[in-house]
Amino acid sequence: MVAIPEPMPRIEGSRAHLGRRAVLVLALLAAVIALLSLGYGAAGTDAARTLWAVLTGTGGDPTDRIVMLQIRLPRMVAGLAVGASLAVAGALMQGLFRNPAADPGLLGVSAGASLGAISAIVLGAALPMGLQAMLGWSLVPIAAFVGGWVAMLVLYGIATRAGRTSVATMLLAGIALAALISAFSGIVIYKADDDQLRDLTFWGMGSLAGASWTKLAAAGPIMALAMAASLRLARGLNALALGEAVALHVGADVQRVKRTAILAAAALAGSAVALSGGIGFVGIVAPHLLRLVIGPDHRFLLPASALFGGALLVAADIISRTLIAPAELPIGILTAMIGGPFFLWLLLSNRRVIDA
């Protein structure tokens, strides 16, 4: 007889209605915060009037149109994209490792992306002038993305044997790889001059100030493809939450789920770091808070994480622009101020599990 696989398990199906409502509410929240972000900035632009003029084609002040279309609008879109990417990458890692404290940093992807960007800032002047002219502003984000992917490929090669990827080996190897990459980053930083050190400091704090349509056009397709691949992993991650043996029994392709989750998380985290610099804790805070509210069903957790992560980062960007106006506070400082206490609370609330 041919064995018929059992249906994929639905984790906490009674919360399905709550998950659907959460996605709708978060979509509305993200839209409201995104519109609010268009009204904040150093320039005294009337956001509502300028947007209406743009949408209706009735002209409006040329300076206001430039501020809105070339500065605030791409910054808002970048905030949504980066926040969504980091949150979904965190949700993938938490589902893959079955650990609420997991985030993209565990893979060493963020460290690899940082090393790429640091190398571009410090050593970029040594490149041929023709190559520098061709790459221009894109040198740092390209180097960051390449660095993140190289780190991911090295880690995947270490953790995979005979066609099977060990999650435990990947976790331990990721910690070691991140430490090794940080050491190389320190060597490169040691060669930096004063101006380069200042650039490195502000890049490491994270910011959306440099967002542009050109940068979004470069990172956007990668983020979109990785996001689409992530959303298709929901059923596989639900099965994997019950253990690899059970997941195999119900017909899940465990190795494909692991491989796709790792690749998607690396692409999302690498693209986000390349676009905005170092922004931490969004990948932990957004998915874990949602997991507490709507449960671990990835059919709703992944899209809700994308919406909440985007809304959270755009809200943080609004605060960073207004807290010490007309100056601007690096957004990575704000996310650390939120995420640090949250992570401590997470550790304290799970002390029994950790100490067991």
VOBA-1610 file (N, C-alpha, C; in pm, whole numbers, padded with zeros to 5 digits, always signed):
BEGIN
Met+00083-00120+00000Met+00000+00000+00000Met+00086+00126+00000Val+00038+00231-00063Val+00111+00357-00067Val+00070+00441+00053Ala+00169+00481+00130Ala+00142+00562+00248Ala+00100+00703+00207Ile-00009+00747+00263Ile-00060+00881+00234Ile-00016+00975+00345Pro+00063+01078+00312Pro+00110+01169+00416Pro-00006+01235+00490Glu+00010+01252+00617Glu-00091+01322+00695Glu-00090+01471+00660Pro-00202+01540+00680Pro-00205+01684+00650Pro-00105+01759+00736Met-00056+01871+00682Met+00035+01956+00757Met-00035+02005+00884Pro+00034+02005+00996Pro-00029+02050+01120Pro-00056+02200+01118Arg-00168+02237+01178Arg-00200+02379+01196Arg-00178+02414+01342Ile-00079+02496+01367Ile-00043+02529+01504Ile-00143+02629+01561Glu-00207+02589+01671Glu-00301+02677+01740Glu-00402+02737+01641Gly-00474+02646+01575Gly-00570+02692+01475Gly-00677+02784+01533Ser-00704+02773+01667Ser-00805+02858+01728Ser-00765+03005+01724Arg-00637+03033+01702Arg-00592+03171+01695Arg-00591+03224+01552Ala-00641+03145+01457Ala-00636+03187+01317Ala-00710+03318+01296His-00829+03330+01360His-00905+03455+01343His-00829+03573+01401Leu-00758+03549+01512Leu-00678+03656+01572Leu-00563+03695+01481Gly-00503+03595+01416Gly-00394+03624+01323Gly-00440+03708+01205Arg-00557+03675+01150Arg-00609+03753+01036Arg-00639+03897+01078Arg-00699+03913+01194Arg-00727+04048+01242Arg-00599+04126+01265Ala-00498+04058+01320Ala-00371+04126+01346Ala-00308+04175+01217Val-00313+04095+01112Val-00255+04136+00984Val-00328+04260+00930Leu-00461+04261+00940Leu-00538+04376+00891Leu-00508+04502+00974Val-00505+04486+01107Val-00478+04601+01194Val-00337+04655+01170Leu-00240+04565+01156Leu-00102+04609+01134Leu-00085+04673+00997Ala-00160+04626+00897Ala-00154+04689+00766Ala-00204+04834+00775Leu-00313+04854+00850Leu-00366+04990+00870Leu-00267+05075+00949Leu-00208+05016+01054Leu-00111+05088+01135Leu+00010+05131+01052Ala+00061+05039+00971Ala+00178+05071+00888Ala+00145+05183+00790Ala+00024+05181+00732Ala-00016+05285+00637Ala-00026+05421+00705Val-00083+05424+00826Val-00098+05550+00898Val+00039+05607+00936Ile+00127+05522+00989Ile+00260+05569+01029Ile+00340+05614+00906Ala+00325+05542+00794Ala+00395+05582+00673Ala+00351+05719+00625Leu+00221+05746+00631Leu+00171+05878+00590Leu+00218+05987+00687Leu+00220+05955+00816Leu+00267+06052+00914Leu+00414+06087+00890Ser+00493+05989+00850Ser+00637+06013+00831Ser+00663+06114+00720Leu+00571+06126+00626Leu+00590+06221+00516Leu+00578+06367+00563Gly+00520+06387+00681Gly+00501+06522+00730Gly+00610+06571+00823Tyr+00711+06486+00849Tyr+00817+06524+00943Tyr+00950+06537+00871Gly+01023+06643+00904Gly+01154+06664+00845Gly+01203+06805+00872Ala+01329+06831+00833Ala+01387+06963+00857Ala+01319+07071+00774Ala+01276+07035+00652Ala+01210+07133+00565Ala+01064+07147+00607Gly+01016+07271+00612Gly+00878+07296+00652Gly+00782+07274+00536Thr+00768+07148+00495Thr+00683+07115+00381Thr+00545+07074+00428Asp+00441+07129+00363Asp+00303+07088+00391Asp+00280+06955+00319Ala+00288+06844+00393Ala+00283+06712+00332Ala+00151+06687+00260Ala+00039+06720+00327Ala-00092+06693+00268Ala-00111+06769+00137Arg-00076+06898+00138Arg-00095+06980+00018Arg-00003+06933-00095Thr+00121+06899-00059Thr+00216+06857-00161Thr+00176+06722-00220Leu+00133+06629-00135Leu+00088+06498-00185Leu-00034+06513-00277Trp-00126+06599-00237Trp-00244+06621-00320Trp-00205+06679-00456Ala-00110+06773-00455Ala-00064+06831-00580Ala+00004+06727-00668Val+00082+06637-00608Val+00149+06532-00684Val+00049+06434-00743Leu-00049+06392-00661Leu-00146+06292-00706Leu-00240+06347-00813Thr-00275+06475-00802Thr-00370+06533-00897Thr-00301+06601-01014Gly-00167+06617-01005Gly-00095+06683-01114Gly-00124+06830-01126Thr-00154+06895-01012Thr-00191+07037-01015Thr-00074+07129-00987Gly+00047+07077-00995Gly+00164+07162-00977Gly+00211+07165-00834Gly+00191+07277-00767Gly+00242+07292-00631Gly+00381+07353-00632Asp+00433+07380-00514Asp+00565+07441-00502Asp+00672+07342-00549Pro+00760+07382-00642Pro+00861+07289-00694Pro+00956+07236-00586Thr+00993+07321-00492Thr+01083+07277-00385Thr+01016+07173-00297Asp+00889+07196-00265Asp+00816+07099-00184Asp+00803+06965-00255Arg+00784+06970-00386Arg+00772+06846-00464Arg+00904+06768-00460Ile+01015+06839-00471Ile+01145+06771-00466Ile+01168+06708-00330Val+01137+06783-00224Val+01155+06731-00088Val+01070+06606-00068Met+00945+06612-00116Met+00854+06500-00095Met+00893+06378-00178Leu+00919+06400-00307Leu+00940+06287-00399Leu+01081+06231-00393Gln+01180+06314-00363Gln+01318+06267-00369Gln+01383+06244-00232Ile+01319+06290-00125Ile+01378+06273+00007Ile+01286+06195+00100Arg+01167+06250+00127Arg+01080+06187+00227Arg+01016+06057+00179Leu+00970+06055+00056Leu+00901+05935+00007Leu+00996+05815-00003Pro+01115+05829-00065Pro+01205+05713-00066Pro+01253+05674+00073Arg+01264+05771+00164Arg+01304+05739+00302Arg+01195+05656+00370Met+01070+05693+00349Met+00960+05618+00408Met+00954+05476+00352Val+00968+05463+00219Val+00965+05331+00157Val+01082+05246+00205Ala+01199+05307+00219Ala+01316+05235+00269Ala+01294+05188+00412Gly+01231+05271+00495Gly+01202+05230+00632Gly+01110+05110+00637Leu+01005+05112+00556Leu+00913+04997+00550Leu+00985+04872+00502Ala+01068+04887+00398Ala+01137+04771+00340Ala+01239+04713+00436Val+01320+04798+00497Val+01424+04751+00588Val+01362+04689+00713Gly+01263+04757+00771Gly+01198+04702+00890Gly+01131+04569+00863Ala+01061+04558+00748Ala+00997+04432+00713Ala+01099+04322+00691Ser+01209+04355+00625Ser+01313+04255+00596Ser+01376+04203+00724Leu+01412+04293+00814Leu+01474+04250+00940Leu+01378+04167+01024Ala+01251+04208+01029Ala+01153+04135+01111Ala+01126+03996+01055Val+01110+03985+00924Val+01084+03855+00864Val+01207+03765+00876Ala+01327+03822+00859Ala+01450+03743+00879Ala+01455+03690+01022Gly+01417+03774+01120Gly+01414+03729+01258Gly+01311+03619+01280Ala+01192+03634+01220Ala+01089+03531+01234Ala+01134+03399+01173Leu+01205+03405+01061Leu+01258+03283+01000Leu+01359+03215+01092Met+01448+03294+01150Met+01550+03237+01238Met+01488+03179+01365Gln+01389+03248+01420Gln+01323+03197+01540Gln+01248+03068+01510Gly+01187+03059+01391Gly+01120+02937+01354Gly+01216+02824+01323Leu+01327+02856+01260Leu+01425+02754+01222Leu+01496+02698+01344Phe+01538+02787+01435Phe+01611+02743+01554Phe+01519+02709+01670Arg+01386+02739+01653Arg+01289+02719+01760Arg+01335+02786+01889Asn+01376+02912+01873Asn+01431+02990+01985Asn+01385+03134+01970Pro+01313+03189+02071Pro+01262+03326+02059Pro+01370+03433+02062Ala+01493+03396+02099Ala+01602+03493+02105Ala+01685+03494+01977Ala+01646+03416+01877Ala+01723+03408+01752Ala+01698+03531+01667Asp+01801+03573+01594Asp+01788+03683+01500Asp+01891+03664+01389Pro+01888+03746+01283Pro+01981+03726+01170Pro+02128+03734+01209Gly+02158+03799+01320Gly+02296+03808+01363Gly+02357+03673+01398Leu+02272+03573+01430Leu+02323+03441+01464Leu+02394+03375+01347Leu+02357+03412+01225Leu+02418+03351+01107Leu+02550+03417+01068Gly+02583+03526+01133Gly+02703+03598+01093Gly+02682+03682+00970Val+02556+03688+00920Val+02529+03765+00799Val+02549+03914+00824Ser+02498+03963+00936Ser+02514+04105+00967Ser+02661+04141+00984Ala+02738+04051+01049Ala+02881+04077+01066Ala+02952+04076+00932Gly+02914+03983+00843Gly+02975+03979+00710Gly+02942+04103+00629Ala+02816+04148+00638Ala+02778+04269+00567Ala+02853+04391+00622Ser+02870+04395+00752Ser+02946+04505+00813Ser+03091+04505+00765Leu+03152+04386+00760Leu+03290+04378+00713Leu+03301+04427+00568Gly+03203+04390+00484Gly+03205+04437+00346Gly+03197+04588+00338Ala+03105+04647+00416Ala+03090+04793+00414Ala+03214+04862+00471Ile+03267+04810+00580Ile+03387+04868+00640Ile+03504+04865+00542Ser+03519+04752+00473Ser+03627+04739+00375Ser+03611+04839+00262Ala+03484+04860+00217Ala+03460+04956+00109Ala+03492+05098+00153Ile+03455+05133+00276Ile+03480+05269+00325Ile+03628+05296+00343Val+03700+05198+00400Val+03841+05219+00434Val+03932+05194+00315Leu+03904+05088+00239Leu+03994+05047+00131Leu+03946+05085-00008Gly+03829+05147-00016Gly+03773+05181-00147Gly+03860+05274-00227Ala+03933+05360-00159Ala+04019+05457-00231Ala+04132+05388-00305Ala+04164+05264-00268Ala+04272+05192-00334Ala+04228+05128-00466Leu+04098+05129-00494Leu+04048+05071-00618Leu+04085+05160-00736Pro+04092+05106-00857Pro+04119+05187-00976Pro+04015+05298-00990Met+04057+05413-01037Met+03968+05528-01048Met+03848+05498-01137Gly+03870+05423-01244Gly+03759+05390-01332Gly+03653+05308-01262Leu+03696+05211-01177Leu+03601+05129-01102Leu+03530+05212-00997Gln+03603+05304-00933Gln+03539+05391-00834Gln+03432+05479-00898Ala+03464+05532-01017Ala+03368+05617-01087Ala+03245+05537-01130Met+03266+05413-01170Met+03154+05330-01216Met+03062+05292-01100Leu+03120+05257-00986Leu+03040+05214-00872Leu+02980+05333-00798Gly+03060+05439-00780Gly+03010+05559-00714Gly+02955+05529-00575Trp+02834+05582-00545Trp+02771+05565-00414Trp+02739+05420-00384Ser+02728+05336-00488Ser+02683+05198-00467Ser+02792+05106-00415Leu+02916+05156-00404Leu+03026+05070-00360Leu+03000+05011-00222Val+02958+05094-00125Val+02937+05046+00012Val+02821+04947+00020Pro+02701+04977-00033Pro+02593+04877-00023Pro+02623+04748-00098Ile+02691+04757-00214Ile+02725+04635-00287Ile+02822+04550-00204Ala+02924+04615-00148Ala+03021+04543-00065Ala+02953+04482+00057Ala+02858+04554+00117Ala+02787+04500+00233Ala+02706+04376+00196Phe+02636+04383+00083Phe+02555+04269+00041Phe+02643+04149+00008Val+02752+04171-00063Val+02843+04062-00097Val+02903+04001+00029Gly+02942+04086+00125Gly+02998+04036+00250Gly+02901+03949+00326Gly+02775+03989+00331Gly+02674+03909+00399Gly+02652+03775+00334Trp+02649+03773+00202Trp+02627+03647+00131Trp+02746+03554+00140Val+02866+03607+00136Val+02985+03523+00152Val+02986+03457+00289Ala+02951+03534+00392Ala+02943+03477+00527Ala+02840+03367+00533Met+02725+03387+00469Met+02620+03286+00470Met+02665+03159+00398Leu+02732+03173+00283Leu+02777+03056+00208Leu+02880+02976+00285Val+02972+03046+00353Val+03071+02977+00435Val+03002+02900+00547Leu+02908+02965+00614Leu+02837+02900+00725Leu+02756+02780+00676Tyr+02690+02795+00564Tyr+02610+02685+00509Tyr+02700+02567+00473Gly+02817+02595+00418Gly+02911+02488+00384Gly+02961+02415+00508Ile+02982+02488+00618Ile+03029+02426+00741Ile+02921+02337+00802Ala+02795+02383+00798Ala+02687+02313+00868Ala+02624+02201+00786Thr+02658+02189+00658Thr+02594+02090+00572Thr+02690+01976+00542Arg+02644+01855+00569Arg+02720+01734+00540Arg+02625+01629+00482Ala+02668+01567+00374Ala+02589+01461+00308Ala+02448+01509+00275Gly+02437+01635+00235Gly+02308+01688+00194Gly+02214+01725+00306Arg+02260+01721+00431Arg+02176+01756+00546Arg+02243+01869+00624Thr+02161+01968+00663Thr+02211+02084+00736Thr+02176+02070+00883Ser+02277+02078+00968Ser+02258+02070+01113Ser+02232+02209+01169Val+02115+02228+01228Val+02081+02358+01285Val+02170+02389+01405Ala+02200+02287+01486Ala+02286+02309+01603Ala+02427+02351+01561Thr+02480+02282+01459Thr+02613+02319+01409Thr+02612+02459+01351Met+02504+02494+01282Met+02494+02627+01223Met+02492+02735+01331Leu+02422+02709+01440Leu+02415+02806+01549Leu+02552+02831+01609Leu+02623+02723+01643Leu+02754+02737+01705Leu+02856+02795+01606Ala+02852+02747+01481Ala+02945+02798+01381Ala+02916+02945+01350Gly+02789+02984+01354Gly+02754+03123+01329Gly+02812+03217+01434Ile+02808+03174+01560Ile+02866+03256+01667Ile+03018+03271+01646Ala+03084+03157+01614Ala+03229+03161+01593Ala+03264+03245+01471Leu+03185+03230+01363Leu+03213+03305+01241Leu+03194+03454+01262Ala+03089+03492+01336Ala+03066+03634+01365Ala+03183+03694+01443Ala+03236+03617+01540Ala+03350+03665+01618Ala+03474+03681+01529Leu+03495+03584+01438Leu+03610+03591+01348Leu+03599+03710+01253Ile+03479+03730+01199Ile+03456+03842+01108Ile+03476+03975+01180Ser+03430+03982+01305Ser+03448+04105+01384Ser+03597+04135+01404Ala+03678+04029+01420Ala+03822+04050+01435Ala+03881+04108+01307Phe+03839+04056+01191Phe+03887+04111+01064Phe+03840+04256+01046Ser+03717+04283+01090Ser+03666+04421+01082Ser+03753+04515+01166Gly+03794+04467+01285Gly+03880+04548+01369Gly+04014+04579+01304Ile+04069+04480+01231Ile+04196+04502+01161Ile+04181+04610+01054Val+04069+04603+00979Val+04046+04702+00874Val+04025+04840+00934Ile+03946+04846+01042Ile+03921+04975+01108Ile+04050+05037+01160Tyr+04143+04953+01203Tyr+04271+05003+01255Tyr+04347+05083+01150Lys+04320+05056+01021Lys+04388+05127+00912Lys+04316+05254+00870Ala+04198+05281+00930Ala+04118+05395+00887Ala+04175+05526+00940Asp+04155+05633+00863Asp+04192+05766+00910Asp+04073+05830+00984Asp+04091+05955+01027Asp+03989+06019+01110Asp+03855+06033+01036Asp+03859+06076+00909Asp+03736+06093+00833Asp+03666+05960+00813Gln+03743+05857+00783Gln+03684+05724+00763Gln+03626+05669+00893Leu+03692+05695+01004Leu+03639+05650+01133Leu+03504+05716+01162Arg+03491+05844+01125Arg+03363+05912+01146Arg+03255+05849+01058Asp+03288+05821+00933Asp+03191+05755+00844Asp+03153+05617+00897Leu+03251+05543+00947Leu+03224+05410+01000Leu+03134+05417+01123Thr+03157+05517+01207Thr+03076+05530+01328Thr+02931+05554+01294Phe+02904+05649+01203Phe+02766+05680+01169Phe+02701+05567+01089Trp+02778+05499+01003Trp+02721+05387+00930Trp+02682+05275+01026Gly+02766+05250+01125Gly+02737+05143+01221Gly+02616+05170+01307Met+02582+05299+01326Met+02464+05333+01406Met+02335+05316+01328Gly+02344+05310+01196Gly+02225+05292+01114Gly+02149+05420+01089Ser+02104+05438+00966Ser+02028+05558+00931Ser+01956+05536+00799Leu+01843+05606+00784Leu+01769+05603+00657Leu+01790+05733+00580Ala+01881+05819+00628Ala+01900+05950+00567Ala+01949+05940+00424Gly+02025+05836+00391Gly+02079+05824+00256Gly+01990+05749+00159Ala+01865+05724+00197Ala+01776+05647+00110Ala+01746+05724-00019Ser+01741+05651-00129Ser+01709+05712-00258Ser+01641+05607-00345Trp+01575+05653-00451Trp+01508+05559-00541Trp+01609+05468-00609Thr+01729+05517-00634Thr+01831+05434-00699Thr+01872+05319-00609Lys+01895+05348-00481Lys+01930+05242-00386Lys+01816+05143-00369Leu+01694+05194-00364Leu+01580+05105-00350Leu+01563+05016-00473Ala+01594+05072-00590Ala+01584+04992-00712Ala+01686+04878-00712Ala+01800+04900-00646Ala+01903+04796-00640Ala+01868+04689-00537Ala+01822+04731-00419Ala+01794+04635-00312Ala+01653+04579-00316Gly+01559+04655-00374Gly+01419+04616-00372Gly+01388+04479-00432Pro+01438+04449-00554Pro+01407+04317-00612Pro+01456+04201-00527Ile+01574+04214-00466Ile+01627+04108-00381Ile+01537+04089-00259Met+01497+04202-00198Met+01409+04194-00082Met+01274+04131-00119Ala+01220+04170-00235Ala+01090+04119-00276Ala+01095+03969-00302Leu+01198+03922-00371Leu+01210+03778-00398Leu+01227+03699-00268Ala+01312+03750-00179Ala+01335+03680-00052Ala+01209+03681+00034Met+01134+03791+00030Met+01010+03799+00107Met+00907+03699+00054Ala+00895+03690-00078Ala+00801+03596-00138Ala+00838+03452-00102Ala+00968+03421-00107Ala+01013+03286-00070Ala+00985+03258+00077Ser+01000+03360+00161Ser+00976+03342+00305Ser+00831+03308+00333Leu+00739+03380+00269Leu+00597+03358+00294Leu+00553+03217+00252Arg+00623+03159+00156Arg+00589+03023+00111Arg+00641+02916+00207Leu+00718+02955+00307Leu+00773+02859+00403Leu+00683+02838+00524Ala+00568+02905+00530Ala+00487+02904+00651Ala+00450+02763+00694Arg+00399+02681+00603Arg+00355+02547+00639Arg+00474+02460+00681Gly+00587+02473+00612Gly+00705+02396+00647Gly+00759+02433+00785Leu+00760+02562+00817Leu+00806+02606+00949Leu+00710+02561+01059Asn+00581+02560+01030Asn+00484+02508+01126Asn+00512+02361+01156Ala+00542+02284+01053Ala+00573+02143+01073Ala+00705+02125+01148Leu+00803+02207+01115Leu+00934+02197+01178Leu+00928+02231+01326Ala+00831+02313+01366Ala+00816+02350+01507Ala+00785+02229+01594Leu+00733+02123+01533Leu+00700+02001+01607Leu+00817+01905+01614Gly+00930+01941+01553Gly+01046+01854+01551Gly+01070+01799+01411Glu+01195+01772+01378Glu+01228+01727+01243Glu+01166+01591+01212Ala+01162+01502+01310Ala+01106+01369+01286Ala+00958+01378+01250Val+00884+01458+01325Val+00741+01475+01297Val+00721+01544+01164Ala+00804+01645+01135Ala+00793+01718+01009Ala+00814+01624+00890Leu+00911+01536+00899Leu+00933+01439+00792Leu+00814+01344+00779His+00756+01306+00893His+00643+01212+00893His+00521+01269+00823Val+00499+01399+00838Val+00381+01461+00777Val+00407+01508+00635Gly+00526+01480+00582Gly+00552+01507+00441Gly+00627+01635+00411Ala+00682+01701+00512Ala+00756+01825+00487Ala+00896+01793+00436Asp+00942+01869+00340Asp+01079+01857+00291Asp+01168+01942+00382Val+01216+01881+00491Val+01285+01955+00596Val+01410+02023+00543Gln+01488+01954+00461Gln+01611+02012+00411Gln+01583+02133+00321Arg+01479+02123+00240Arg+01444+02238+00155Arg+01398+02356+00239Val+01320+02329+00343Val+01275+02437+00431Val+01394+02506+00497Lys+01488+02426+00549Lys+01608+02484+00612Lys+01686+02568+00512Arg+01712+02510+00395Arg+01794+02580+00295Arg+01729+02710+00251Thr+01600+02705+00223Thr+01530+02825+00176Thr+01524+02931+00285Ala+01499+02887+00409Ala+01492+02983+00521Ala+01626+03053+00541Ile+01734+02977+00532Ile+01868+03035+00551Ile+01899+03134+00439Leu+01873+03094+00316Leu+01901+03181+00202Leu+01816+03308+00208Ala+01687+03292+00239Ala+01597+03407+00244Ala+01637+03503+00356Ala+01668+03448+00474Ala+01708+03533+00586Ala+01837+03608+00555Ala+01931+03539+00490Ala+02057+03604+00453Ala+02033+03716+00352Ala+01947+03691+00254Ala+01918+03794+00153Ala+01848+03914+00216Leu+01752+03888+00304Leu+01679+03998+00368Leu+01771+04080+00459Ala+01848+04011+00543Ala+01935+04083+00636Ala+02047+04155+00562Gly+02107+04089+00463Gly+02214+04153+00387Gly+02167+04275+00312Ser+02049+04268+00251Ser+01994+04382+00178Ser+01961+04496+00273Ala+01906+04462+00390Ala+01870+04566+00487Ala+01994+04639+00537Val+02098+04563+00572Val+02222+04625+00619Val+02285+04711+00509Ala+02280+04661+00386Ala+02337+04737+00275Ala+02262+04868+00253Leu+02132+04868+00279Leu+02051+04987+00252Leu+02056+05089+00365Ser+02066+05041+00489Ser+02051+05134+00601Ser+02164+05131+00702Gly+02261+05041+00689Gly+02365+05028+00790Gly+02319+04937+00903Gly+02388+04947+01017Gly+02359+04857+01128Gly+02241+04902+01210Ile+02130+04829+01202Ile+02011+04855+01283Ile+01976+04724+01353Gly+01984+04724+01485Gly+01966+04601+01560Gly+01831+04590+01628Phe+01802+04470+01674Phe+01691+04435+01761Phe+01553+04430+01694Val+01537+04488+01575Val+01407+04479+01508Val+01373+04332+01479Gly+01476+04254+01442Gly+01454+04113+01411Gly+01417+04029+01532Ile+01443+04079+01653Ile+01401+04007+01774Ile+01267+04059+01824Val+01255+04190+01834Val+01139+04251+01899Val+01010+04223+01823Ala+01007+04254+01693Ala+00882+04247+01617Ala+00825+04104+01613Pro+00899+04003+01567Pro+00839+03870+01558Pro+00805+03809+01693His+00887+03837+01796His+00860+03773+01926His+00736+03833+01992Leu+00720+03964+01985Leu+00598+04025+02039Leu+00474+03969+01971Leu+00481+03955+01840Leu+00366+03901+01767Leu+00343+03755+01802Arg+00450+03680+01824Arg+00435+03540+01862Arg+00360+03527+01995Leu+00385+03622+02087Leu+00315+03619+02215Leu+00167+03651+02198Val+00134+03734+02100Val-00005+03781+02084Val-00087+03687+01996Ile-00035+03652+01878Ile-00115+03575+01782Ile-00073+03430+01772Gly+00033+03391+01843Gly+00075+03252+01839Gly+00182+03227+01734Pro+00227+03101+01725Pro+00341+03069+01639Pro+00306+03026+01497Asp+00180+03041+01456Asp+00141+02999+01322Asp+00205+03092+01219His+00300+03041+01142His+00376+03124+01049His+00292+03174+00931Arg+00175+03117+00908Arg+00088+03170+00803Arg+00050+03314+00831Phe+00039+03350+00958Phe+00005+03486+00998Phe+00125+03558+01058Leu+00214+03483+01120Leu+00329+03545+01187Leu+00421+03614+01088Leu+00447+03552+00974Leu+00540+03611+00876Leu+00487+03742+00816Pro+00363+03744+00762Pro+00315+03874+00710Pro+00296+03978+00819Ala+00252+03934+00938Ala+00235+04030+01047Ala+00370+04088+01089Ser+00475+04005+01089Ser+00608+04054+01124Ser+00657+04157+01023Ala+00630+04133+00895Ala+00670+04228+00792Ala+00603+04364+00815Leu+00475+04362+00843Leu+00401+04487+00862Leu+00444+04558+00991Phe+00457+04481+01099Phe+00494+04540+01228Phe+00638+04591+01225Gly+00729+04514+01163Gly+00868+04558+01153Gly+00880+04687+01073Gly+00808+04697+00961Gly+00810+04819+00882Gly+00755+04938+00959Ala+00640+04917+01026Ala+00579+05025+01103Ala+00670+05068+01218Leu+00733+04971+01285Leu+00819+05001+01398Leu+00940+05084+01355Leu+01001+05049+01242Leu+01120+05122+01199Leu+01085+05262+01148Val+00975+05275+01078Val+00934+05409+01031Val+00898+05497+01151Ala+00833+05441+01253Ala+00802+05518+01374Ala+00930+05561+01444Ala+01028+05471+01451Ala+01156+05507+01510Ala+01226+05616+01429Asp+01209+05612+01298Asp+01270+05714+01212Asp+01205+05850+01236Ile+01074+05851+01257Ile+01005+05977+01288Ile+01061+06038+01417Ile+01078+05953+01518Ile+01131+06001+01646Ile+01274+06051+01629Ser+01354+05978+01549Ser+01494+06018+01531Ser+01506+06154+01463Arg+01407+06190+01380Arg+01412+06318+01310Arg+01360+06433+01394Thr+01282+06404+01498Thr+01217+06510+01575Thr+01271+06524+01717Leu+01338+06422+01768Leu+01379+06423+01909Leu+01479+06533+01939Ile+01578+06551+01849Ile+01679+06656+01870Ile+01685+06747+01748Ala+01569+06772+01684Ala+01563+06856+01565Ala+01627+06992+01591Pro+01696+07050+01491Pro+01707+07006+01351Pro+01811+06897+01326Ala+01886+06857+01430Ala+01979+06746+01412Ala+01900+06615+01406Glu+01970+06508+01372Glu+01903+06380+01356Glu+01977+06272+01434Leu+01904+06199+01518Leu+01961+06091+01597Leu+01967+05964+01513Pro+02082+05895+01508Pro+02088+05770+01432Pro+01982+05671+01478Ile+01913+05611+01384Ile+01799+05527+01417Ile+01840+05400+01491Gly+01964+05354+01468Gly+02010+05236+01537Gly+02018+05256+01687Ile+02041+05379+01733Ile+02045+05408+01876Ile+01906+05388+01936Leu+01803+05436+01866Leu+01666+05422+01916Leu+01624+05276+01922Thr+01652+05199+01817Thr+01613+05058+01818Thr+01687+04982+01928Ala+01811+05022+01956Ala+01885+04957+02065Ala+01825+04994+02201Met+01779+05120+02215Met+01717+05161+02340Met+01586+05086+02365Ile+01516+05049+02258Ile+01393+04972+02272Ile+01425+04824+02286Gly+01514+04775+02199Gly+01540+04632+02193Gly+01622+04580+02310Gly+01714+04661+02364Gly+01795+04617+02476Gly+01713+04578+02597Pro+01628+04668+02649Pro+01542+04630+02762Pro+01448+04514+02729Phe+01398+04509+02606Phe+01311+04399+02567Phe+01385+04266+02573Phe+01510+04264+02526Phe+01586+04140+02528Phe+01615+04097+02671Leu+01643+04192+02760Leu+01664+04158+02900Leu+01537+04101+02961Trp+01424+04161+02929Trp+01297+04108+02978Trp+01273+03967+02925Leu+01309+03944+02799Leu+01292+03812+02740Leu+01376+03708+02814Leu+01500+03744+02848Leu+01586+03652+02921Leu+01531+03624+03061Leu+01485+03729+03130Leu+01435+03711+03266Leu+01306+03631+03269Ser+01219+03653+03169Ser+01092+03580+03167Ser+01109+03434+03129Asn+01221+03400+03065Asn+01248+03262+03027Asn+01362+03201+03110Arg+01382+03256+03231Arg+01494+03210+03313Arg+01482+03062+03348Arg+01362+03016+03375Arg+01345+02875+03411Arg+01385+02783+03297Val+01350+02823+03175Val+01384+02741+03059Val+01536+02744+03036Ile+01596+02863+03052Ile+01739+02877+03028Ile+01821+02800+03132Asp+01776+02806+03261Asp+01851+02742+03368Asp+01828+02591+03376Ala+01727+02542+03303Ala+01696+02398+03312Ala+01806+02314+03252
//
